[in-house]
Amino acid sequence: MPKMKTHSGAKKRFKVTANGKVRGRHAFSSHILEKKTPKRKRGFRKPMKVSDHDVPRIKKMLGVGK
C-alpha cells in the first residue's frame, strides 16, 4: 500500500502543537477591515484554536496520528 501524501494546502495553513491541538488563522481577517475595530483586528493576528469538529479531518490531511 502506498503512503498517504500530505495535503499541500493544509500544510501551509495549519500547525499541530506539541499537545496535539490544531492552530490556524482567524476568519474575517483579510479584507473589509475599515469597519472592524482595532481591538478586533489585533485579535486576528494571533493564531486560533481550530474547532474540535474539524480537528480529525485536518490531522488526516496533515498525516498526523490521532
URZI-V133788 format. One line per field, one symbol per residue. phi: phi as a letter, one per 40 degrees, with the letter a starting at -180 (. if undefined). psi: psi as a letter, one per 20 degrees, with the letter a starting at -180 (. if undefined). burial: 1 if it has 16 or more other C-alpha atoms within 10 Angstrom, else 0. A space follows every 10 residues. Layout:
phi = ???
psi = ???
burial = ???
This chain:
phi = .ccccccccc ccbbbbcccg cbbacccgbb afcccccdcc cccccccbcc ddccddcccc ccgccc
psi = pqqqqpohgh hhhqqprhjj qpqaqqrkjh rligiqqhgg hhhhhqqqpq qhhighgghg hikqr.
burial = 0000000000 0001110000 0111110000 0000000000 1001000011 0000100110 110000
